[in-house]
Amino acid sequence: MNVSEAVAARILELCKERDMTVNKLCTISAVTQSTVNDIVNSKAKNIGIVTIKKLCDGFEISITDFFDTPYFKELEQEIK
């Protein structure tokens, strides 16, 4: 799993935990539907921290909470 796949998985996990659609997340976080769709479909390769912060605000969690998951703790080194 790479970073963009981990971000996508985490967003979908948080939506499921909160019984929230991706569309609802877009609305409450003020991130466009196309941006979030690109993220969750692993089409976005360079996801900005500002975008992640807005999504965290929509989830009502901190950035620390977003990244505090095995998805990110178990990432392999991408530069080899």
mmCIF file of the N, C-alpha and C atoms, coordinates in Angstrom:
data_MODEL
# 
_entry.id   MODEL 
# 
loop_
_atom_site.group_PDB 
_atom_site.id 
_atom_site.type_symbol 
_atom_site.label_atom_id 
_atom_site.label_alt_id 
_atom_site.label_comp_id 
_atom_site.label_asym_id 
_atom_site.label_entity_id 
_atom_site.label_seq_id 
_atom_site.pdbx_PDB_ins_code 
_atom_site.Cartn_x 
_atom_site.Cartn_y 
_atom_site.Cartn_z 
_atom_site.occupancy 
_atom_site.B_iso_or_equiv 
_atom_site.pdbx_formal_charge 
_atom_site.auth_seq_id 
_atom_site.auth_comp_id 
_atom_site.auth_asym_id 
_atom_site.auth_atom_id 
_atom_site.pdbx_PDB_model_num 
ATOM 1   N N  . MET A 1 1  ? 0.862   -1.184 0.000  1.00 0.00 ? 1  MET A N  1 
ATOM 2   C CA . MET A 1 1  ? 0.000   0.000  0.000  1.00 0.00 ? 1  MET A CA 1 
ATOM 3   C C  . MET A 1 1  ? 0.897   1.232  0.000  1.00 0.00 ? 1  MET A C  1 
ATOM 4   N N  . ASN A 1 2  ? 0.573   2.197  -0.870 1.00 0.00 ? 2  ASN A N  1 
ATOM 5   C CA . ASN A 1 2  ? 1.320   3.446  -0.870 1.00 0.00 ? 2  ASN A CA 1 
ATOM 6   C C  . ASN A 1 2  ? 0.519   4.523  -0.125 1.00 0.00 ? 2  ASN A C  1 
ATOM 7   N N  . VAL A 1 3  ? 1.068   5.715  -0.048 1.00 0.00 ? 3  VAL A N  1 
ATOM 8   C CA . VAL A 1 3  ? 0.451   6.783  0.734  1.00 0.00 ? 3  VAL A CA 1 
ATOM 9   C C  . VAL A 1 3  ? -0.932  7.151  0.208  1.00 0.00 ? 3  VAL A C  1 
ATOM 10  N N  . SER A 1 4  ? -1.076  7.310  -1.104 1.00 0.00 ? 4  SER A N  1 
ATOM 11  C CA . SER A 1 4  ? -2.381  7.709  -1.635 1.00 0.00 ? 4  SER A CA 1 
ATOM 12  C C  . SER A 1 4  ? -3.432  6.622  -1.402 1.00 0.00 ? 4  SER A C  1 
ATOM 13  N N  . GLU A 1 5  ? -3.031  5.365  -1.480 1.00 0.00 ? 5  GLU A N  1 
ATOM 14  C CA . GLU A 1 5  ? -3.965  4.267  -1.181 1.00 0.00 ? 5  GLU A CA 1 
ATOM 15  C C  . GLU A 1 5  ? -4.335  4.264  0.298  1.00 0.00 ? 5  GLU A C  1 
ATOM 16  N N  . ALA A 1 6  ? -3.373  4.582  1.160  1.00 0.00 ? 6  ALA A N  1 
ATOM 17  C CA . ALA A 1 6  ? -3.640  4.638  2.600  1.00 0.00 ? 6  ALA A CA 1 
ATOM 18  C C  . ALA A 1 6  ? -4.608  5.769  2.930  1.00 0.00 ? 6  ALA A C  1 
ATOM 19  N N  . VAL A 1 7  ? -4.419  6.926  2.304  1.00 0.00 ? 7  VAL A N  1 
ATOM 20  C CA . VAL A 1 7  ? -5.344  8.053  2.523  1.00 0.00 ? 7  VAL A CA 1 
ATOM 21  C C  . VAL A 1 7  ? -6.745  7.676  2.061  1.00 0.00 ? 7  VAL A C  1 
ATOM 22  N N  . ALA A 1 8  ? -6.847  7.062  0.896  1.00 0.00 ? 8  ALA A N  1 
ATOM 23  C CA . ALA A 1 8  ? -8.157  6.643  0.380  1.00 0.00 ? 8  ALA A CA 1 
ATOM 24  C C  . ALA A 1 8  ? -8.825  5.660  1.325  1.00 0.00 ? 8  ALA A C  1 
ATOM 25  N N  . ALA A 1 9  ? -8.068  4.674  1.777  1.00 0.00 ? 9  ALA A N  1 
ATOM 26  C CA . ALA A 1 9  ? -8.629  3.669  2.689  1.00 0.00 ? 9  ALA A CA 1 
ATOM 27  C C  . ALA A 1 9  ? -9.090  4.301  3.994  1.00 0.00 ? 9  ALA A C  1 
ATOM 28  N N  . ARG A 1 10 ? -8.307  5.247  4.502  1.00 0.00 ? 10 ARG A N  1 
ATOM 29  C CA . ARG A 1 10 ? -8.662  5.896  5.761  1.00 0.00 ? 10 ARG A CA 1 
ATOM 30  C C  . ARG A 1 10 ? -9.932  6.731  5.616  1.00 0.00 ? 10 ARG A C  1 
ATOM 31  N N  . ILE A 1 11 ? -10.053 7.453  4.516  1.00 0.00 ? 11 ILE A N  1 
ATOM 32  C CA . ILE A 1 11 ? -11.260 8.252  4.284  1.00 0.00 ? 11 ILE A CA 1 
ATOM 33  C C  . ILE A 1 11 ? -12.486 7.357  4.213  1.00 0.00 ? 11 ILE A C  1 
ATOM 34  N N  . LEU A 1 12 ? -12.392 6.281  3.458  1.00 0.00 ? 12 LEU A N  1 
ATOM 35  C CA . LEU A 1 12 ? -13.532 5.363  3.344  1.00 0.00 ? 12 LEU A CA 1 
ATOM 36  C C  . LEU A 1 12 ? -13.851 4.707  4.682  1.00 0.00 ? 12 LEU A C  1 
ATOM 37  N N  . GLU A 1 13 ? -12.825 4.374  5.451  1.00 0.00 ? 13 GLU A N  1 
ATOM 38  C CA . GLU A 1 13 ? -13.036 3.789  6.783  1.00 0.00 ? 13 GLU A CA 1 
ATOM 39  C C  . GLU A 1 13 ? -13.777 4.769  7.694  1.00 0.00 ? 13 GLU A C  1 
ATOM 40  N N  . LEU A 1 14 ? -13.343 6.023  7.699  1.00 0.00 ? 14 LEU A N  1 
ATOM 41  C CA . LEU A 1 14 ? -13.986 7.024  8.547  1.00 0.00 ? 14 LEU A CA 1 
ATOM 42  C C  . LEU A 1 14 ? -15.422 7.305  8.102  1.00 0.00 ? 14 LEU A C  1 
ATOM 43  N N  . CYS A 1 15 ? -15.657 7.319  6.798  1.00 0.00 ? 15 CYS A N  1 
ATOM 44  C CA . CYS A 1 15 ? -17.031 7.486  6.309  1.00 0.00 ? 15 CYS A CA 1 
ATOM 45  C C  . CYS A 1 15 ? -17.913 6.343  6.793  1.00 0.00 ? 15 CYS A C  1 
ATOM 46  N N  . LYS A 1 16 ? -17.402 5.132  6.691  1.00 0.00 ? 16 LYS A N  1 
ATOM 47  C CA . LYS A 1 16 ? -18.175 3.966  7.115  1.00 0.00 ? 16 LYS A CA 1 
ATOM 48  C C  . LYS A 1 16 ? -18.453 4.012  8.619  1.00 0.00 ? 16 LYS A C  1 
ATOM 49  N N  . GLU A 1 17 ? -17.433 4.351  9.418  1.00 0.00 ? 17 GLU A N  1 
ATOM 50  C CA . GLU A 1 17 ? -17.606 4.435  10.872 1.00 0.00 ? 17 GLU A CA 1 
ATOM 51  C C  . GLU A 1 17 ? -18.686 5.444  11.253 1.00 0.00 ? 17 GLU A C  1 
ATOM 52  N N  . ARG A 1 18 ? -18.781 6.513  10.475 1.00 0.00 ? 18 ARG A N  1 
ATOM 53  C CA . ARG A 1 18 ? -19.713 7.588  10.789 1.00 0.00 ? 18 ARG A CA 1 
ATOM 54  C C  . ARG A 1 18 ? -21.019 7.491  10.000 1.00 0.00 ? 18 ARG A C  1 
ATOM 55  N N  . ASP A 1 19 ? -21.168 6.407  9.247  1.00 0.00 ? 19 ASP A N  1 
ATOM 56  C CA . ASP A 1 19 ? -22.350 6.230  8.397  1.00 0.00 ? 19 ASP A CA 1 
ATOM 57  C C  . ASP A 1 19 ? -22.569 7.475  7.543  1.00 0.00 ? 19 ASP A C  1 
ATOM 58  N N  . MET A 1 20 ? -21.483 7.908  6.893  1.00 0.00 ? 20 MET A N  1 
ATOM 59  C CA . MET A 1 20 ? -21.467 9.134  6.114  1.00 0.00 ? 20 MET A CA 1 
ATOM 60  C C  . MET A 1 20 ? -21.090 8.803  4.672  1.00 0.00 ? 20 MET A C  1 
ATOM 61  N N  . THR A 1 21 ? -21.775 9.398  3.729  1.00 0.00 ? 21 THR A N  1 
ATOM 62  C CA . THR A 1 21 ? -21.404 9.210  2.336  1.00 0.00 ? 21 THR A CA 1 
ATOM 63  C C  . THR A 1 21 ? -20.232 10.133 1.998  1.00 0.00 ? 21 THR A C  1 
ATOM 64  N N  . VAL A 1 22 ? -19.537 9.798  0.935  1.00 0.00 ? 22 VAL A N  1 
ATOM 65  C CA . VAL A 1 22 ? -18.464 10.665 0.451  1.00 0.00 ? 22 VAL A CA 1 
ATOM 66  C C  . VAL A 1 22 ? -19.041 12.022 0.056  1.00 0.00 ? 22 VAL A C  1 
ATOM 67  N N  . ASN A 1 23 ? -20.220 12.019 -0.532 1.00 0.00 ? 23 ASN A N  1 
ATOM 68  C CA . ASN A 1 23 ? -20.875 13.270 -0.914 1.00 0.00 ? 23 ASN A CA 1 
ATOM 69  C C  . ASN A 1 23 ? -21.128 14.154 0.305  1.00 0.00 ? 23 ASN A C  1 
ATOM 70  N N  . LYS A 1 24 ? -21.596 13.570 1.375  1.00 0.00 ? 24 LYS A N  1 
ATOM 71  C CA . LYS A 1 24 ? -21.838 14.330 2.609  1.00 0.00 ? 24 LYS A CA 1 
ATOM 72  C C  . LYS A 1 24 ? -20.520 14.889 3.147  1.00 0.00 ? 24 LYS A C  1 
ATOM 73  N N  . LEU A 1 25 ? -19.471 14.079 3.117  1.00 0.00 ? 25 LEU A N  1 
ATOM 74  C CA . LEU A 1 25 ? -18.157 14.546 3.562  1.00 0.00 ? 25 LEU A CA 1 
ATOM 75  C C  . LEU A 1 25 ? -17.719 15.757 2.746  1.00 0.00 ? 25 LEU A C  1 
ATOM 76  N N  . CYS A 1 26 ? -17.915 15.701 1.440  1.00 0.00 ? 26 CYS A N  1 
ATOM 77  C CA . CYS A 1 26 ? -17.555 16.827 0.563  1.00 0.00 ? 26 CYS A CA 1 
ATOM 78  C C  . CYS A 1 26 ? -18.293 18.094 0.975  1.00 0.00 ? 26 CYS A C  1 
ATOM 79  N N  . THR A 1 27 ? -19.564 17.945 1.228  1.00 0.00 ? 27 THR A N  1 
ATOM 80  C CA . THR A 1 27 ? -20.399 19.095 1.586  1.00 0.00 ? 27 THR A CA 1 
ATOM 81  C C  . THR A 1 27 ? -19.937 19.736 2.893  1.00 0.00 ? 27 THR A C  1 
ATOM 82  N N  . ILE A 1 28 ? -19.711 18.926 3.924  1.00 0.00 ? 28 ILE A N  1 
ATOM 83  C CA . ILE A 1 28 ? -19.376 19.501 5.230  1.00 0.00 ? 28 ILE A CA 1 
ATOM 84  C C  . ILE A 1 28 ? -17.915 19.927 5.343  1.00 0.00 ? 28 ILE A C  1 
ATOM 85  N N  . SER A 1 29 ? -17.066 19.409 4.467  1.00 0.00 ? 29 SER A N  1 
ATOM 86  C CA . SER A 1 29 ? -15.643 19.775 4.545  1.00 0.00 ? 29 SER A CA 1 
ATOM 87  C C  . SER A 1 29 ? -15.242 20.819 3.508  1.00 0.00 ? 29 SER A C  1 
ATOM 88  N N  . ALA A 1 30 ? -16.151 21.181 2.607  1.00 0.00 ? 30 ALA A N  1 
ATOM 89  C CA . ALA A 1 30 ? -15.892 22.175 1.560  1.00 0.00 ? 30 ALA A CA 1 
ATOM 90  C C  . ALA A 1 30 ? -14.754 21.750 0.631  1.00 0.00 ? 30 ALA A C  1 
ATOM 91  N N  . VAL A 1 31 ? -14.722 20.458 0.336  1.00 0.00 ? 31 VAL A N  1 
ATOM 92  C CA . VAL A 1 31 ? -13.788 19.915 -0.644 1.00 0.00 ? 31 VAL A CA 1 
ATOM 93  C C  . VAL A 1 31 ? -14.642 19.417 -1.804 1.00 0.00 ? 31 VAL A C  1 
ATOM 94  N N  . THR A 1 32 ? -14.233 19.703 -3.029 1.00 0.00 ? 32 THR A N  1 
ATOM 95  C CA . THR A 1 32 ? -15.063 19.339 -4.165 1.00 0.00 ? 32 THR A CA 1 
ATOM 96  C C  . THR A 1 32 ? -15.216 17.827 -4.298 1.00 0.00 ? 32 THR A C  1 
ATOM 97  N N  . GLN A 1 33 ? -16.355 17.447 -4.839 1.00 0.00 ? 33 GLN A N  1 
ATOM 98  C CA . GLN A 1 33 ? -16.655 16.032 -5.067 1.00 0.00 ? 33 GLN A CA 1 
ATOM 99  C C  . GLN A 1 33 ? -15.594 15.397 -5.963 1.00 0.00 ? 33 GLN A C  1 
ATOM 100 N N  . SER A 1 34 ? -15.167 16.119 -6.986 1.00 0.00 ? 34 SER A N  1 
ATOM 101 C CA . SER A 1 34 ? -14.172 15.554 -7.908 1.00 0.00 ? 34 SER A CA 1 
ATOM 102 C C  . SER A 1 34 ? -12.845 15.302 -7.205 1.00 0.00 ? 34 SER A C  1 
ATOM 103 N N  . THR A 1 35 ? -12.457 16.190 -6.312 1.00 0.00 ? 35 THR A N  1 
ATOM 104 C CA . THR A 1 35 ? -11.204 15.995 -5.564 1.00 0.00 ? 35 THR A CA 1 
ATOM 105 C C  . THR A 1 35 ? -11.289 14.762 -4.686 1.00 0.00 ? 35 THR A C  1 
ATOM 106 N N  . VAL A 1 36 ? -12.367 14.631 -3.934 1.00 0.00 ? 36 VAL A N  1 
ATOM 107 C CA . VAL A 1 36 ? -12.509 13.479 -3.043 1.00 0.00 ? 36 VAL A CA 1 
ATOM 108 C C  . VAL A 1 36 ? -12.652 12.191 -3.853 1.00 0.00 ? 36 VAL A C  1 
ATOM 109 N N  . ASN A 1 37 ? -13.380 12.239 -4.953 1.00 0.00 ? 37 ASN A N  1 
ATOM 110 C CA . ASN A 1 37 ? -13.482 11.051 -5.812 1.00 0.00 ? 37 ASN A CA 1 
ATOM 111 C C  . ASN A 1 37 ? -12.117 10.628 -6.328 1.00 0.00 ? 37 ASN A C  1 
ATOM 112 N N  . ASP A 1 38 ? -11.306 11.592 -6.744 1.00 0.00 ? 38 ASP A N  1 
ATOM 113 C CA . ASP A 1 38 ? -9.954  11.265 -7.205 1.00 0.00 ? 38 ASP A CA 1 
ATOM 114 C C  . ASP A 1 38 ? -9.122  10.639 -6.084 1.00 0.00 ? 38 ASP A C  1 
ATOM 115 N N  . ILE A 1 39 ? -9.300  11.138 -4.875 1.00 0.00 ? 39 ILE A N  1 
ATOM 116 C CA . ILE A 1 39 ? -8.551  10.588 -3.737 1.00 0.00 ? 39 ILE A CA 1 
ATOM 117 C C  . ILE A 1 39 ? -8.999  9.157  -3.453 1.00 0.00 ? 39 ILE A C  1 
ATOM 118 N N  . VAL A 1 40 ? -10.295 8.943  -3.300 1.00 0.00 ? 40 VAL A N  1 
ATOM 119 C CA . VAL A 1 40 ? -10.767 7.605  -2.911 1.00 0.00 ? 40 VAL A CA 1 
ATOM 120 C C  . VAL A 1 40 ? -10.628 6.582  -4.024 1.00 0.00 ? 40 VAL A C  1 
ATOM 121 N N  . ASN A 1 41 ? -10.508 7.045  -5.261 1.00 0.00 ? 41 ASN A N  1 
ATOM 122 C CA . ASN A 1 41 ? -10.277 6.130  -6.379 1.00 0.00 ? 41 ASN A CA 1 
ATOM 123 C C  . ASN A 1 41 ? -8.797  6.007  -6.722 1.00 0.00 ? 41 ASN A C  1 
ATOM 124 N N  . SER A 1 42 ? -7.953  6.531  -5.842 1.00 0.00 ? 42 SER A N  1 
ATOM 125 C CA . SER A 1 42 ? -6.487  6.483  -5.979 1.00 0.00 ? 42 SER A CA 1 
ATOM 126 C C  . SER A 1 42 ? -5.992  7.097  -7.291 1.00 0.00 ? 42 SER A C  1 
ATOM 127 N N  . LYS A 1 43 ? -6.711  8.082  -7.776 1.00 0.00 ? 43 LYS A N  1 
ATOM 128 C CA . LYS A 1 43 ? -6.272  8.807  -8.971 1.00 0.00 ? 43 LYS A CA 1 
ATOM 129 C C  . LYS A 1 43 ? -5.402  10.002 -8.593 1.00 0.00 ? 43 LYS A C  1 
ATOM 130 N N  . ALA A 1 44 ? -5.594  10.528 -7.379 1.00 0.00 ? 44 ALA A N  1 
ATOM 131 C CA . ALA A 1 44 ? -4.796  11.659 -6.898 1.00 0.00 ? 44 ALA A CA 1 
ATOM 132 C C  . ALA A 1 44 ? -3.525  11.117 -6.266 1.00 0.00 ? 44 ALA A C  1 
ATOM 133 N N  . LYS A 1 45 ? -2.393  11.563 -6.756 1.00 0.00 ? 45 LYS A N  1 
ATOM 134 C CA . LYS A 1 45 ? -1.110  11.069 -6.249 1.00 0.00 ? 45 LYS A CA 1 
ATOM 135 C C  . LYS A 1 45 ? -0.463  12.029 -5.263 1.00 0.00 ? 45 LYS A C  1 
ATOM 136 N N  . ASN A 1 46 ? -0.776  13.313 -5.369 1.00 0.00 ? 46 ASN A N  1 
ATOM 137 C CA . ASN A 1 46 ? -0.192  14.320 -4.483 1.00 0.00 ? 46 ASN A CA 1 
ATOM 138 C C  . ASN A 1 46 ? -1.310  15.031 -3.731 1.00 0.00 ? 46 ASN A C  1 
ATOM 139 N N  . ILE A 1 47 ? -1.756  14.419 -2.665 1.00 0.00 ? 47 ILE A N  1 
ATOM 140 C CA . ILE A 1 47 ? -2.865  14.954 -1.887 1.00 0.00 ? 47 ILE A CA 1 
ATOM 141 C C  . ILE A 1 47 ? -2.298  15.979 -0.908 1.00 0.00 ? 47 ILE A C  1 
ATOM 142 N N  . GLY A 1 48 ? -2.780  17.198 -0.996 1.00 0.00 ? 48 GLY A N  1 
ATOM 143 C CA . GLY A 1 48 ? -2.256  18.264 -0.146 1.00 0.00 ? 48 GLY A CA 1 
ATOM 144 C C  . GLY A 1 48 ? -2.721  18.145 1.296  1.00 0.00 ? 48 GLY A C  1 
ATOM 145 N N  . ILE A 1 49 ? -1.879  18.612 2.186  1.00 0.00 ? 49 ILE A N  1 
ATOM 146 C CA . ILE A 1 49 ? -2.203  18.567 3.612  1.00 0.00 ? 49 ILE A CA 1 
ATOM 147 C C  . ILE A 1 49 ? -3.382  19.483 3.933  1.00 0.00 ? 49 ILE A C  1 
ATOM 148 N N  . VAL A 1 50 ? -3.553  20.556 3.180  1.00 0.00 ? 50 VAL A N  1 
ATOM 149 C CA . VAL A 1 50 ? -4.706  21.440 3.397  1.00 0.00 ? 50 VAL A CA 1 
ATOM 150 C C  . VAL A 1 50 ? -6.000  20.689 3.096  1.00 0.00 ? 50 VAL A C  1 
ATOM 151 N N  . THR A 1 51 ? -5.992  19.894 2.046  1.00 0.00 ? 51 THR A N  1 
ATOM 152 C CA . THR A 1 51 ? -7.169  19.082 1.710  1.00 0.00 ? 51 THR A CA 1 
ATOM 153 C C  . THR A 1 51 ? -7.442  18.064 2.814  1.00 0.00 ? 51 THR A C  1 
ATOM 154 N N  . ILE A 1 52 ? -6.401  17.397 3.273  1.00 0.00 ? 52 ILE A N  1 
ATOM 155 C CA . ILE A 1 52 ? -6.581  16.419 4.355  1.00 0.00 ? 52 ILE A CA 1 
ATOM 156 C C  . ILE A 1 52 ? -7.104  17.114 5.612  1.00 0.00 ? 52 ILE A C  1 
ATOM 157 N N  . LYS A 1 53 ? -6.597  18.309 5.918  1.00 0.00 ? 53 LYS A N  1 
ATOM 158 C CA . LYS A 1 53 ? -7.070  19.050 7.090  1.00 0.00 ? 53 LYS A CA 1 
ATOM 159 C C  . LYS A 1 53 ? -8.544  19.390 6.954  1.00 0.00 ? 53 LYS A C  1 
ATOM 160 N N  . LYS A 1 54 ? -8.986  19.808 5.775  1.00 0.00 ? 54 LYS A N  1 
ATOM 161 C CA . LYS A 1 54 ? -10.406 20.111 5.571  1.00 0.00 ? 54 LYS A CA 1 
ATOM 162 C C  . LYS A 1 54 ? -11.260 18.863 5.767  1.00 0.00 ? 54 LYS A C  1 
ATOM 163 N N  . LEU A 1 55 ? -10.783 17.726 5.256  1.00 0.00 ? 55 LEU A N  1 
ATOM 164 C CA . LEU A 1 55 ? -11.525 16.474 5.442  1.00 0.00 ? 55 LEU A CA 1 
ATOM 165 C C  . LEU A 1 55 ? -11.575 16.102 6.919  1.00 0.00 ? 55 LEU A C  1 
ATOM 166 N N  . CYS A 1 56 ? -10.469 16.292 7.615  1.00 0.00 ? 56 CYS A N  1 
ATOM 167 C CA . CYS A 1 56 ? -10.453 16.035 9.062  1.00 0.00 ? 56 CYS A CA 1 
ATOM 168 C C  . CYS A 1 56 ? -11.453 16.925 9.785  1.00 0.00 ? 56 CYS A C  1 
ATOM 169 N N  . ASP A 1 57 ? -11.532 18.181 9.383  1.00 0.00 ? 57 ASP A N  1 
ATOM 170 C CA . ASP A 1 57 ? -12.529 19.084 9.969  1.00 0.00 ? 57 ASP A CA 1 
ATOM 171 C C  . ASP A 1 57 ? -13.936 18.551 9.725  1.00 0.00 ? 57 ASP A C  1 
ATOM 172 N N  . GLY A 1 58 ? -14.176 18.026 8.525  1.00 0.00 ? 58 GLY A N  1 
ATOM 173 C CA . GLY A 1 58 ? -15.478 17.431 8.219  1.00 0.00 ? 58 GLY A CA 1 
ATOM 174 C C  . GLY A 1 58 ? -15.778 16.219 9.088  1.00 0.00 ? 58 GLY A C  1 
ATOM 175 N N  . PHE A 1 59 ? -14.748 15.448 9.372  1.00 0.00 ? 59 PHE A N  1 
ATOM 176 C CA . PHE A 1 59 ? -14.904 14.273 10.247 1.00 0.00 ? 59 PHE A CA 1 
ATOM 177 C C  . PHE A 1 59 ? -14.895 14.647 11.725 1.00 0.00 ? 59 PHE A C  1 
ATOM 178 N N  . GLU A 1 60 ? -14.533 15.896 12.006 1.00 0.00 ? 60 GLU A N  1 
ATOM 179 C CA . GLU A 1 60 ? -14.391 16.385 13.384 1.00 0.00 ? 60 GLU A CA 1 
ATOM 180 C C  . GLU A 1 60 ? -13.314 15.610 14.140 1.00 0.00 ? 60 GLU A C  1 
ATOM 181 N N  . ILE A 1 61 ? -12.179 15.427 13.453 1.00 0.00 ? 61 ILE A N  1 
ATOM 182 C CA . ILE A 1 61 ? -11.023 14.785 14.079 1.00 0.00 ? 61 ILE A CA 1 
ATOM 183 C C  . ILE A 1 61 ? -9.788  15.637 13.779 1.00 0.00 ? 61 ILE A C  1 
ATOM 184 N N  . SER A 1 62 ? -8.724  15.358 14.521 1.00 0.00 ? 62 SER A N  1 
ATOM 185 C CA . SER A 1 62 ? -7.464  16.055 14.277 1.00 0.00 ? 62 SER A CA 1 
ATOM 186 C C  . SER A 1 62 ? -6.682  15.328 13.178 1.00 0.00 ? 62 SER A C  1 
ATOM 187 N N  . ILE A 1 63 ? -5.714  16.015 12.634 1.00 0.00 ? 63 ILE A N  1 
ATOM 188 C CA . ILE A 1 63 ? -4.836  15.380 11.653 1.00 0.00 ? 63 ILE A CA 1 
ATOM 189 C C  . ILE A 1 63 ? -4.109  14.206 12.298 1.00 0.00 ? 63 ILE A C  1 
ATOM 190 N N  . THR A 1 64 ? -3.728  14.367 13.549 1.00 0.00 ? 64 THR A N  1 
ATOM 191 C CA . THR A 1 64 ? -3.066  13.279 14.280 1.00 0.00 ? 64 THR A CA 1 
ATOM 192 C C  . THR A 1 64 ? -3.961  12.046 14.320 1.00 0.00 ? 64 THR A C  1 
ATOM 193 N N  . ASP A 1 65 ? -5.244  12.236 14.600 1.00 0.00 ? 65 ASP A N  1 
ATOM 194 C CA . ASP A 1 65 ? -6.177  11.102 14.616 1.00 0.00 ? 65 ASP A CA 1 
ATOM 195 C C  . ASP A 1 65 ? -6.296  10.462 13.240 1.00 0.00 ? 65 ASP A C  1 
ATOM 196 N N  . PHE A 1 66 ? -6.268  11.276 12.199 1.00 0.00 ? 66 PHE A N  1 
ATOM 197 C CA . PHE A 1 66 ? -6.380  10.748 10.845 1.00 0.00 ? 66 PHE A CA 1 
ATOM 198 C C  . PHE A 1 66 ? -5.221  9.803  10.533 1.00 0.00 ? 66 PHE A C  1 
ATOM 199 N N  . PHE A 1 67 ? -4.012  10.218 10.894 1.00 0.00 ? 67 PHE A N  1 
ATOM 200 C CA . PHE A 1 67 ? -2.834  9.428  10.546 1.00 0.00 ? 67 PHE A CA 1 
ATOM 201 C C  . PHE A 1 67 ? -2.488  8.351  11.574 1.00 0.00 ? 67 PHE A C  1 
ATOM 202 N N  . ASP A 1 68 ? -3.152  8.353  12.725 1.00 0.00 ? 68 ASP A N  1 
ATOM 203 C CA . ASP A 1 68 ? -2.855  7.381  13.789 1.00 0.00 ? 68 ASP A CA 1 
ATOM 204 C C  . ASP A 1 68 ? -3.618  6.076  13.543 1.00 0.00 ? 68 ASP A C  1 
ATOM 205 N N  . THR A 1 69 ? -3.159  5.343  12.551 1.00 0.00 ? 69 THR A N  1 
ATOM 206 C CA . THR A 1 69 ? -3.808  4.101  12.137 1.00 0.00 ? 69 THR A CA 1 
ATOM 207 C C  . THR A 1 69 ? -2.766  3.193  11.498 1.00 0.00 ? 69 THR A C  1 
ATOM 208 N N  . PRO A 1 70 ? -2.989  1.897  11.522 1.00 0.00 ? 70 PRO A N  1 
ATOM 209 C CA . PRO A 1 70 ? -2.032  0.973  10.895 1.00 0.00 ? 70 PRO A CA 1 
ATOM 210 C C  . PRO A 1 70 ? -1.779  1.252  9.415  1.00 0.00 ? 70 PRO A C  1 
ATOM 211 N N  . TYR A 1 71 ? -2.748  1.871  8.729  1.00 0.00 ? 71 TYR A N  1 
ATOM 212 C CA . TYR A 1 71 ? -2.533  2.193  7.316  1.00 0.00 ? 71 TYR A CA 1 
ATOM 213 C C  . TYR A 1 71 ? -1.231  2.961  7.122  1.00 0.00 ? 71 TYR A C  1 
ATOM 214 N N  . PHE A 1 72 ? -0.974  3.899  8.005  1.00 0.00 ? 72 PHE A N  1 
ATOM 215 C CA . PHE A 1 72 ? 0.204   4.757  7.869  1.00 0.00 ? 72 PHE A CA 1 
ATOM 216 C C  . PHE A 1 72 ? 1.401   4.227  8.638  1.00 0.00 ? 72 PHE A C  1 
ATOM 217 N N  . LYS A 1 73 ? 1.158   3.532  9.721  1.00 0.00 ? 73 LYS A N  1 
ATOM 218 C CA . LYS A 1 73 ? 2.262   2.994  10.512 1.00 0.00 ? 73 LYS A CA 1 
ATOM 219 C C  . LYS A 1 73 ? 2.994   1.874  9.785  1.00 0.00 ? 73 LYS A C  1 
ATOM 220 N N  . GLU A 1 74 ? 2.314   1.221  8.871  1.00 0.00 ? 74 GLU A N  1 
ATOM 221 C CA . GLU A 1 74 ? 2.899   0.072  8.179  1.00 0.00 ? 74 GLU A CA 1 
ATOM 222 C C  . GLU A 1 74 ? 3.312   0.382  6.733  1.00 0.00 ? 74 GLU A C  1 
ATOM 223 N N  . LEU A 1 75 ? 3.358   1.660  6.378  1.00 0.00 ? 75 LEU A N  1 
ATOM 224 C CA . LEU A 1 75 ? 3.777   2.029  5.021  1.00 0.00 ? 75 LEU A CA 1 
ATOM 225 C C  . LEU A 1 75 ? 5.243   1.670  4.809  1.00 0.00 ? 75 LEU A C  1 
ATOM 226 N N  . GLU A 1 76 ? 5.533   1.189  3.617  1.00 0.00 ? 76 GLU A N  1 
ATOM 227 C CA . GLU A 1 76 ? 6.906   0.896  3.265  1.00 0.00 ? 76 GLU A CA 1 
ATOM 228 C C  . GLU A 1 76 ? 7.584   2.154  2.764  1.00 0.00 ? 76 GLU A C  1 
ATOM 229 N N  . GLN A 1 77 ? 8.896   2.149  2.826  1.00 0.00 ? 77 GLN A N  1 
ATOM 230 C CA . GLN A 1 77 ? 9.696   3.246  2.281  1.00 0.00 ? 77 GLN A CA 1 
ATOM 231 C C  . GLN A 1 77 ? 9.406   3.366  0.790  1.00 0.00 ? 77 GLN A C  1 
ATOM 232 N N  . GLU A 1 78 ? 9.057   4.569  0.335  1.00 0.00 ? 78 GLU A N  1 
ATOM 233 C CA . GLU A 1 78 ? 8.738   4.746  -1.087 1.00 0.00 ? 78 GLU A CA 1 
ATOM 234 C C  . GLU A 1 78 ? 9.959   5.100  -1.915 1.00 0.00 ? 78 GLU A C  1 
ATOM 235 N N  . ILE A 1 79 ? 10.974  5.636  -1.286 1.00 0.00 ? 79 ILE A N  1 
ATOM 236 C CA . ILE A 1 79 ? 12.207  5.956  -2.003 1.00 0.00 ? 79 ILE A CA 1 
ATOM 237 C C  . ILE A 1 79 ? 13.182  4.803  -1.775 1.00 0.00 ? 79 ILE A C  1 
ATOM 238 N N  . LYS A 1 80 ? 13.579  4.183  -2.857 1.00 0.00 ? 80 LYS A N  1 
ATOM 239 C CA . LYS A 1 80 ? 14.453  3.021  -2.729 1.00 0.00 ? 80 LYS A CA 1 
ATOM 240 C C  . LYS A 1 80 ? 15.715  3.212  -3.516 1.00 0.00 ? 80 LYS A C  1 
# 
